[in-house]
Amino acid sequence: MIHWRVGTVTAAVRAWPGAAEYDVEVPADDTTVRALAYTEVVGTPVVGDRVLLNVSALRRGLGTGGFALVVAIPDRLPIDPPPGDGHIVKARYTPLQQMVLSVDEQDSPDHATLAAADSLDGLPVVSADLHSALPAILAGIRADRPDLKVAYVMTDDAALPLAFSRAVAGLVEARWLHTTVTVGQAFGGAHEAVTLHSGLLACRHVLGADIAIVAQGPGNAGTGTPWGFSGVSAGEALNAVTTLGGRGVACLRVSEADERPRHHGLSHHSVTAFGRVLLGRADVPIPRLEGEFGERVARQAHELCAGASGTLTPHEIDISRLGAALEASPVRLSTMGRGLNRDWSAFVSAAAAGRHAASLVGGAR
């Protein structure tokens, strides 16, 4: 059920491509809330505007979703967009469904290319279950190969609007990311695709990417049950990579700071997604962490590979210089509210996956 509120914009806080944050006064609750507007969907509010809000996640105190969301500016609707090609509807059959031009549809100038495409031709594809791994993977790639073009493919397993991610906006602005593709019901990327498969093929045959990174957007869902977490899609993504003839790279989720036993060391999410959901082949980069914790992670990762009957290939990765690469990130590193200093192993493990992916690409440009 949705909790609806009407409020008045009192201040513009900050903005980034596709989204803006506001302070909104809500008389019904006698409070002021943080509200997020997807400006390409609802328009751009200004101080004094009356706005219709969805406050459901905010009232439940959810972390990533802790905003009120602007549903409409009822007294000042945005003008109709100009006529254009594209007939693919995303966020389908919701009140905010929208029409986009998908790279793989008939109206696309790239339709013929993708109609003929059937292979990734060995394109390295890194799959991670957390959005927070994205900048760390990029740091690992850039530590050795800053010349490579990297595409981010955002699935629809968490946030649907790519604009929700300030990290992606910062990575694109800093040119750490070459381009973005939103697939399935996700929307707002530089390119849209109907499926993960066609999105990956577009990375290879249309966008000229050297490496693709697949991960859900912010706001992963978990239930504390073996199968009830949105990160299972990390394994499904590598199944798609296998089907299409790419080179899958499994980004391990590791933590030395998470107090939950199922996520301390090698997370059960990685064990399930890559050890049980993944049916194809993939490389598993294992960071050479120090001390007893490092030995534990290495043992768990090798056990994961051994239990996969030869479909997972372990690769121990030297992590020298990855710390400096992570510190150079143009966006804040944060996973489950913990930064680089609090959970260094989480980020360096993702960076190790990036370093390995970079090693799979041919000579420097």
Backbone torsions as a table, in degrees:
resi	resn	phi	psi	omega
1	MET	NA	148.8	-178.7
2	ILE	-101.1	135.9	171.7
3	HIS	-94.7	113.9	-177.1
4	TRP	-98.4	143.9	173.5
5	ARG	-144.0	155.3	170.9
6	VAL	-113.6	134.6	-179.2
7	GLY	-140.9	176.9	178.4
8	THR	-124.1	129.3	-180.0
9	VAL	-67.7	124.5	179.3
10	THR	-108.9	-20.7	179.5
11	ALA	-160.7	143.1	170.0
12	ALA	-91.7	124.6	-172.9
13	VAL	-93.9	-55.4	-180.0
14	ARG	-164.1	163.4	-179.4
15	ALA	-145.7	154.3	174.4
16	TRP	-148.0	169.0	-173.8
17	PRO	-52.8	118.2	175.6
18	GLY	90.0	-6.0	-176.9
19	ALA	-151.8	158.1	177.1
20	ALA	-151.4	147.1	-178.0
21	GLU	-111.2	141.0	-176.0
22	TYR	-136.2	158.6	162.9
23	ASP	-93.7	130.0	-178.3
24	VAL	-128.8	126.4	177.1
25	GLU	-82.6	127.9	-177.6
26	VAL	-117.1	98.0	-175.9
27	PRO	-59.6	-35.2	-176.5
28	ALA	-61.4	-30.2	-179.9
29	ASP	-107.6	2.0	-179.1
30	ASP	51.3	50.1	-177.4
31	THR	-151.8	167.7	172.0
32	THR	-115.5	133.0	-174.9
33	VAL	-118.9	158.3	167.7
34	ARG	-80.2	132.0	-179.3
35	ALA	-130.9	142.8	-178.8
36	LEU	-114.9	130.7	176.5
37	ALA	-116.0	129.0	170.9
38	TYR	-86.4	101.6	-166.1
39	THR	-65.8	-27.3	178.5
40	GLU	-80.3	-7.8	179.2
41	VAL	-102.5	-49.3	-173.4
42	VAL	-110.3	-5.7	-174.1
43	GLY	95.6	-177.7	-176.5
44	THR	-110.6	107.8	178.3
45	PRO	-65.1	156.1	172.6
46	VAL	-129.4	162.5	-179.9
47	VAL	-56.2	131.2	-178.8
48	GLY	100.8	-16.4	179.1
49	ASP	-66.6	141.1	169.2
50	ARG	-86.5	130.0	-176.9
51	VAL	-127.6	146.2	174.0
52	LEU	-93.8	128.2	-172.7
53	LEU	-118.5	148.2	164.5
54	ASN	-105.5	115.4	-175.7
55	VAL	-112.6	17.6	-172.9
56	SER	-58.8	-54.2	-177.4
57	ALA	-66.2	-36.9	179.3
58	LEU	-61.5	-43.7	-179.2
59	ARG	-66.3	-26.0	178.4
60	ARG	-86.7	-4.2	177.5
61	GLY	71.1	29.0	178.9
62	LEU	-71.8	144.3	-174.6
63	GLY	-67.0	-75.3	-176.3
64	THR	-61.9	-34.8	-177.3
65	GLY	-91.4	20.7	-173.6
66	GLY	-77.9	41.8	173.6
67	PHE	-119.2	151.1	157.0
68	ALA	-75.5	146.9	-178.9
69	LEU	-113.2	129.9	178.4
70	VAL	-75.6	118.2	179.8
71	VAL	-89.5	-35.7	-178.7
72	ALA	-164.6	156.4	168.4
73	ILE	-108.9	86.2	-165.4
74	PRO	-63.5	-27.3	-178.0
75	ASP	-89.7	-4.5	-177.3
76	ARG	-151.3	74.6	-177.9
77	LEU	-70.3	146.8	176.4
78	PRO	-66.4	152.0	178.3
79	ILE	-68.9	157.0	178.4
80	ASP	-63.2	140.6	176.4
81	PRO	-66.6	156.8	178.5
82	PRO	-66.3	154.4	177.6
83	PRO	-58.5	142.7	-179.9
84	GLY	-161.4	171.5	177.8
85	ASP	-75.7	168.2	175.8
86	GLY	111.9	127.3	179.8
87	HIS	-132.8	11.8	179.8
88	ILE	-86.2	124.2	-178.8
89	VAL	-97.4	129.3	176.2
90	LYS	-115.8	161.5	-166.4
91	ALA	53.5	44.5	-169.4
92	ARG	-60.3	137.2	175.9
93	TYR	61.8	21.5	166.3
94	THR	-102.8	163.1	-179.7
95	PRO	-61.3	-18.8	-178.7
96	LEU	-110.9	28.2	175.9
97	GLN	-60.7	148.4	-177.3
98	GLN	-143.0	158.4	-177.3
99	MET	-104.5	133.5	-178.3
100	VAL	-130.8	161.1	171.3
101	LEU	-92.5	112.2	-179.0
102	SER	-89.8	142.9	-175.8
103	VAL	-61.9	-23.0	-175.1
104	ASP	-102.0	-1.5	-177.1
105	GLU	-83.2	170.9	-172.4
106	GLN	-63.6	-31.6	-179.0
107	ASP	-79.1	-9.5	-176.9
108	SER	-75.1	139.9	174.7
109	PRO	-64.9	-14.1	-179.1
110	ASP	-101.5	8.7	-176.8
111	HIS	-59.6	-44.8	-178.1
112	ALA	-63.1	-39.2	178.9
113	THR	-61.1	-46.3	-177.0
114	LEU	-77.5	-25.0	174.8
115	ALA	-64.8	-29.6	-179.3
116	ALA	-93.4	-15.2	-174.8
117	ALA	-78.3	135.3	-179.9
118	ASP	-141.6	2.8	-177.1
119	SER	-147.3	146.3	173.7
120	LEU	-84.9	-6.4	177.1
121	ASP	52.5	42.0	175.7
122	GLY	80.9	11.3	179.5
123	LEU	-56.4	125.8	175.1
124	PRO	-68.7	130.9	179.5
125	VAL	-129.3	118.0	177.9
126	VAL	-92.7	129.6	178.3
127	SER	-115.2	127.1	179.5
128	ALA	-129.6	150.2	-178.2
129	ASP	-92.7	-11.8	179.3
130	LEU	-117.7	137.3	177.2
131	HIS	-61.7	-31.5	-177.6
132	SER	-64.6	-15.5	178.2
133	ALA	-75.3	-19.5	-172.3
134	LEU	-55.8	-55.1	-179.2
135	PRO	-64.0	-30.7	179.7
136	ALA	-70.4	-40.4	175.8
137	ILE	-60.5	-44.3	178.8
138	LEU	-62.2	-38.5	177.6
139	ALA	-61.1	-40.3	178.5
140	GLY	-65.8	-37.8	177.1
141	ILE	-64.8	-47.0	-174.2
142	ARG	-73.5	-18.9	177.9
143	ALA	-59.2	-33.5	-177.9
144	ASP	-115.1	-30.8	-172.7
145	ARG	-136.6	70.3	179.2
146	PRO	-67.1	-8.9	-178.8
147	ASP	-80.9	-12.5	-171.7
148	LEU	-77.8	144.4	175.2
149	LYS	-90.9	125.0	-175.9
150	VAL	-120.3	132.0	176.7
151	ALA	-109.0	136.7	174.5
152	TYR	-101.1	124.4	177.5
153	VAL	-107.1	111.9	-177.8
154	MET	-96.9	122.4	179.0
155	THR	-84.0	176.5	-176.6
156	ASP	-103.4	29.7	-176.7
157	ASP	-87.3	-12.7	177.4
158	ALA	-133.8	-124.1	178.4
159	ALA	-56.5	136.9	175.8
160	LEU	-86.7	-40.6	179.4
161	PRO	-81.0	122.7	176.0
162	LEU	-60.6	-27.9	-178.6
163	ALA	-62.7	-15.7	177.8
164	PHE	-64.7	-24.1	-174.6
165	SER	-89.9	106.5	173.2
166	ARG	-68.1	-27.8	179.3
167	ALA	-62.7	-45.4	179.6
168	VAL	-61.8	-43.3	179.0
169	ALA	-57.9	-43.4	-179.8
170	GLY	-69.4	-36.6	-179.8
171	LEU	-70.1	-36.5	176.1
172	VAL	-68.8	-43.6	-179.6
173	GLU	-61.4	-38.5	-180.0
174	ALA	-80.3	-3.2	-179.6
175	ARG	64.9	26.0	169.3
176	TRP	-76.9	-30.9	175.8
177	LEU	-106.4	131.4	178.4
178	HIS	-77.7	-41.2	-178.9
179	THR	-163.7	171.8	-179.5
180	THR	-133.3	147.9	177.9
181	VAL	-133.5	126.7	175.5
182	THR	-104.9	130.7	-172.3
183	VAL	-121.6	160.5	-178.2
184	GLY	66.1	-130.7	179.6
185	GLN	-86.8	-8.9	175.2
186	ALA	-66.4	149.3	-176.9
187	PHE	-147.7	163.2	174.8
188	GLY	102.9	0.6	176.2
189	GLY	-71.9	168.0	174.3
190	ALA	-60.2	-25.4	176.7
191	HIS	-137.1	146.7	177.5
192	GLU	-111.7	150.4	174.2
193	ALA	-144.4	151.2	-177.3
194	VAL	-72.7	-38.8	-177.6
195	THR	-132.3	164.0	174.1
196	LEU	-60.4	-40.0	-178.7
197	HIS	-60.0	-49.5	-179.2
198	SER	-70.6	-30.2	175.1
199	GLY	-64.3	-41.6	177.3
200	LEU	-66.9	-42.2	178.1
201	LEU	-62.5	-34.6	176.5
202	ALA	-65.2	-38.7	176.9
203	CYS	-56.5	-42.8	-176.1
204	ARG	-77.9	-46.6	-167.2
205	HIS	-101.3	-18.3	-178.0
206	VAL	-111.7	-42.3	-170.0
207	LEU	-96.9	-10.7	176.3
208	GLY	69.0	29.3	-179.7
209	ALA	-73.1	144.2	173.0
210	ASP	-87.6	-29.8	-179.9
211	ILE	-143.2	142.8	171.0
212	ALA	-115.3	143.4	174.2
213	ILE	-118.2	125.6	179.0
214	VAL	-111.0	127.5	175.6
215	ALA	-161.0	153.8	173.9
216	GLN	-68.9	164.7	175.3
217	GLY	-76.1	-174.0	176.7
218	PRO	-62.0	153.4	173.1
219	GLY	94.2	38.9	178.3
220	ASN	-58.9	147.0	-178.7
221	ALA	-105.3	139.1	177.4
222	GLY	-143.2	150.8	-177.2
223	THR	-123.7	-1.3	-175.7
224	GLY	75.7	13.0	176.0
225	THR	-109.4	159.4	-174.3
226	PRO	-58.8	-32.7	-173.6
227	TRP	-115.3	-9.2	-173.3
228	GLY	-90.0	59.8	175.1
229	PHE	-143.1	143.6	-173.4
230	SER	-68.4	-16.5	-179.8
231	GLY	-69.4	-6.0	174.6
232	VAL	-59.0	-21.5	-179.6
233	SER	-64.3	-19.6	177.7
234	ALA	-63.0	-37.1	176.1
235	GLY	-72.8	-39.8	178.1
236	GLU	-62.5	-36.4	179.2
237	ALA	-61.4	-40.6	-180.0
238	LEU	-73.4	-24.6	170.6
239	ASN	-62.7	-41.8	177.9
240	ALA	-63.6	-40.0	179.2
241	VAL	-62.7	-42.8	177.5
242	THR	-61.5	-46.5	-179.2
243	THR	-57.7	-37.7	-174.7
244	LEU	-93.0	4.2	176.5
245	GLY	75.8	33.7	173.7
246	GLY	-95.3	-179.1	178.0
247	ARG	-110.8	100.8	-176.4
248	GLY	-75.7	138.3	176.8
249	VAL	-127.6	117.4	-178.4
250	ALA	-88.5	115.3	178.6
251	CYS	-85.0	113.5	-177.1
252	LEU	-74.0	139.4	172.5
253	ARG	-93.1	115.7	-175.3
254	VAL	-129.4	145.6	175.0
255	SER	-151.2	137.3	172.5
256	GLU	-103.9	-3.4	-174.9
257	ALA	-115.8	-16.9	-179.0
258	ASP	-67.5	126.3	-176.5
259	GLU	-80.6	-10.8	178.9
260	ARG	-80.6	122.8	-176.2
261	PRO	-54.5	-34.0	-176.6
262	ARG	-71.0	-14.3	180.0
263	HIS	-114.5	-4.9	-179.8
264	HIS	-81.7	134.6	-170.6
265	GLY	79.1	-133.2	175.2
266	LEU	-83.5	121.4	-176.9
267	SER	-65.3	145.6	174.6
268	HIS	-63.4	-21.3	176.3
269	HIS	-61.9	-42.2	177.3
270	SER	-68.0	-40.4	-179.0
271	VAL	-62.2	-41.9	-178.9
272	THR	-74.0	-50.2	-175.1
273	ALA	-64.0	-43.2	-175.1
274	PHE	-95.9	-23.8	-178.8
275	GLY	-92.5	-21.1	-175.9
276	ARG	-127.6	-42.4	179.9
277	VAL	-72.9	-43.6	-179.8
278	LEU	-68.5	122.6	178.8
279	LEU	-107.8	-14.7	179.9
280	GLY	-93.6	-157.4	-177.1
281	ARG	-104.8	150.4	176.5
282	ALA	-160.6	153.5	170.8
283	ASP	-85.6	144.9	178.6
284	VAL	-121.3	98.0	177.2
285	PRO	-71.8	127.8	-178.5
286	ILE	-115.4	113.4	-178.0
287	PRO	-68.6	139.7	177.4
288	ARG	-83.4	78.2	178.8
289	LEU	-79.1	155.3	-176.1
290	GLU	-88.5	161.9	169.4
291	GLY	72.4	-168.7	-176.8
292	GLU	-63.0	-37.8	179.2
293	PHE	-63.8	-43.1	178.7
294	GLY	-61.7	-40.4	177.9
295	GLU	-63.5	-38.8	-179.8
296	ARG	-65.3	-46.3	-179.4
297	VAL	-62.2	-43.6	179.6
298	ALA	-61.9	-42.5	179.1
299	ARG	-62.7	-45.5	-179.9
300	GLN	-62.8	-40.9	-178.7
301	ALA	-67.5	-41.1	178.0
302	HIS	-66.7	-36.1	176.1
303	GLU	-64.5	-38.6	176.0
304	LEU	-58.9	-47.2	-179.1
305	CYS	-66.3	-41.5	-178.8
306	ALA	-64.8	-33.8	-178.6
307	GLY	-78.1	-5.9	-177.2
308	ALA	-95.4	11.9	174.4
309	SER	55.1	43.8	173.2
310	GLY	85.6	0.4	-179.3
311	THR	-84.7	-18.4	178.7
312	LEU	-111.8	129.5	-179.5
313	THR	-110.2	116.9	-179.3
314	PRO	-76.2	144.0	175.7
315	HIS	-137.5	111.0	177.5
316	GLU	-76.7	130.6	-170.7
317	ILE	-114.8	125.6	172.3
318	ASP	-66.1	130.1	-176.1
319	ILE	-104.9	12.7	178.4
320	SER	-60.7	140.4	-179.4
321	ARG	72.0	-5.1	179.3
322	LEU	-72.7	-30.6	176.1
323	GLY	-59.9	-45.5	178.6
324	ALA	-65.1	-38.1	178.5
325	ALA	-63.8	-40.0	178.3
326	LEU	-66.4	-40.9	179.7
327	GLU	-65.4	-20.9	179.7
328	ALA	-86.3	1.9	-177.9
329	SER	-55.8	134.1	178.6
330	PRO	-76.1	-7.7	178.0
331	VAL	-124.9	157.9	-178.5
332	ARG	-67.4	132.5	175.3
333	LEU	-88.1	124.3	-179.4
334	SER	-154.7	130.8	174.5
335	THR	-134.2	122.7	-176.9
336	MET	53.4	35.2	179.4
337	GLY	82.4	1.4	-178.4
338	ARG	-106.7	134.4	179.4
339	GLY	-91.0	-171.6	-175.2
340	LEU	-60.3	-40.0	-177.1
341	ASN	-70.7	-27.3	-177.2
342	ARG	-88.5	-26.2	-176.8
343	ASP	-144.9	60.5	-174.5
344	TRP	-56.8	-40.0	-176.0
345	SER	-64.3	-31.6	179.7
346	ALA	-61.5	-44.0	-175.5
347	PHE	-80.2	-37.2	-178.9
348	VAL	-71.0	-28.1	175.8
349	SER	-66.8	-40.2	176.1
350	ALA	-67.7	-39.4	177.7
351	ALA	-63.5	-34.4	177.6
352	ALA	-62.9	-36.9	176.6
353	ALA	-64.3	-39.8	176.9
354	GLY	-64.4	-42.9	178.4
355	ARG	-60.2	-42.4	-179.6
356	HIS	-65.7	-42.9	179.2
357	ALA	-59.4	-41.8	179.8
358	ALA	-62.4	-33.1	-178.7
359	SER	-70.1	-15.3	-178.2
360	LEU	-87.1	-10.4	-177.6
361	VAL	-90.9	146.1	-179.4
362	GLY	-60.6	-172.2	-172.9
363	GLY	-56.4	164.4	-176.8
364	ALA	-61.3	149.8	179.8
365	ARG	-68.1	NA	NA
